[in-house]
Amino acid sequence: MLSVTKILSSVTQVDLVAAASAGDTTHNFLYINNPSSNPTEYFRLALGDDPWAGSAVSTDEELGRLYGGQWMLIPWSAANTNSDIMITPSVATEMTVEYMVFS
């Protein structure tokens, strides 16, 4: 189990959870929380690969937006290198994201 709180302070997309960090298993659940009290601040979430990890172009598939006060719990397969969870904050001020991988 991996539990992390990160503070992001730019609108640049980052690799929140890399598939390799979850132990290359297909039996995971991923919890992500946006603890912001501002309902207009959101994180854009995508499933894909980190373009800085050897790939010239990211192949992201958008999952949706997680607004302030919202959380999600999804099944997640980490068996594929293109299964990283990518996240982009909506504002350049500090935003906190909390997440946990159950494997």
C-alpha positions as CSV (number, residue, x, y, z in Angstrom):
1,M,0.0,0.0,0.0
2,L,1.3,3.4,-1.0
3,S,-0.1,6.6,0.6
4,V,1.1,10.1,-0.3
5,T,0.2,13.7,0.0
6,K,1.7,16.1,-2.6
7,I,1.5,19.8,-3.0
8,L,1.6,21.0,-6.6
9,S,2.3,24.6,-7.5
10,S,2.1,24.9,-11.3
11,V,-0.3,23.9,-14.1
12,T,2.2,21.5,-15.5
13,Q,1.1,17.9,-15.9
14,V,2.9,15.5,-13.6
15,D,3.1,11.7,-13.2
16,L,1.2,11.2,-10.0
17,V,1.5,7.4,-9.8
18,A,3.8,5.4,-12.1
19,A,2.6,1.9,-13.1
20,A,6.0,0.4,-12.0
21,S,5.6,1.8,-8.5
22,A,2.5,-0.3,-7.9
23,G,4.4,-3.6,-8.4
24,D,3.3,-4.4,-11.9
25,T,0.0,-5.9,-10.8
26,T,-3.4,-5.9,-12.3
27,H,-5.2,-6.0,-9.0
28,N,-5.0,-2.4,-7.6
29,F,-7.4,0.2,-6.4
30,L,-6.5,3.9,-6.6
31,Y,-8.0,6.5,-4.2
32,I,-7.4,10.2,-5.1
33,N,-8.8,13.1,-3.0
34,N,-8.9,16.9,-3.7
35,P,-9.1,18.3,-0.2
36,S,-9.5,21.9,-1.4
37,S,-12.3,23.9,0.1
38,N,-12.6,25.9,-3.2
39,P,-15.1,24.0,-5.5
40,T,-13.7,25.8,-8.6
41,E,-10.2,24.3,-8.2
42,Y,-9.8,21.0,-9.9
43,F,-7.3,18.4,-11.0
44,R,-7.4,17.1,-14.6
45,L,-6.7,13.3,-14.4
46,A,-5.4,11.2,-17.3
47,L,-4.3,7.6,-17.8
48,G,-1.1,7.4,-20.0
49,D,2.6,7.6,-19.9
50,D,5.1,10.1,-18.7
51,P,6.6,11.7,-21.8
52,W,9.9,12.3,-19.9
53,A,10.3,8.5,-19.3
54,G,11.7,7.8,-22.8
55,S,8.6,8.5,-24.9
56,A,8.7,11.5,-27.1
57,V,4.9,12.1,-26.9
58,S,2.5,11.4,-24.1
59,T,-0.4,9.1,-25.0
60,D,-2.8,10.2,-22.3
61,E,-6.5,9.3,-22.1
62,E,-8.4,11.8,-20.1
63,L,-10.3,10.4,-17.1
64,G,-12.0,13.6,-16.0
65,R,-11.8,16.3,-13.4
66,L,-11.7,16.1,-9.6
67,Y,-13.1,19.3,-8.1
68,G,-12.4,20.7,-4.6
69,G,-14.0,18.4,-2.0
70,Q,-14.3,15.5,-4.3
71,W,-12.6,12.1,-4.2
72,M,-12.5,9.0,-6.4
73,L,-11.8,5.3,-6.0
74,I,-11.2,3.3,-9.1
75,P,-9.8,-0.1,-10.1
76,W,-6.4,0.3,-11.7
77,S,-4.1,-2.0,-13.6
78,A,-0.4,-1.3,-13.3
79,A,0.7,-4.1,-15.6
80,N,1.1,-1.8,-18.6
81,T,3.8,1.0,-18.8
82,N,1.2,3.3,-20.4
83,S,-1.0,3.0,-17.2
84,D,0.5,5.9,-15.3
85,I,-1.9,8.3,-13.6
86,M,-1.2,11.8,-14.8
87,I,-2.5,14.9,-13.0
88,T,-2.7,18.6,-13.9
89,P,-3.8,21.3,-11.4
90,S,-6.2,23.9,-12.6
91,V,-4.3,26.8,-10.9
92,A,-0.6,27.7,-10.4
93,T,-1.1,28.4,-6.7
94,E,-0.4,25.5,-4.3
95,M,-2.9,22.7,-4.5
96,T,-2.8,19.6,-2.4
97,V,-3.6,16.1,-3.7
98,E,-3.9,13.0,-1.5
99,Y,-3.7,9.5,-3.0
100,M,-3.4,5.9,-2.0
101,V,-2.8,2.7,-4.0
102,F,-4.2,-0.5,-2.6
103,S,-2.6,-3.6,-4.2
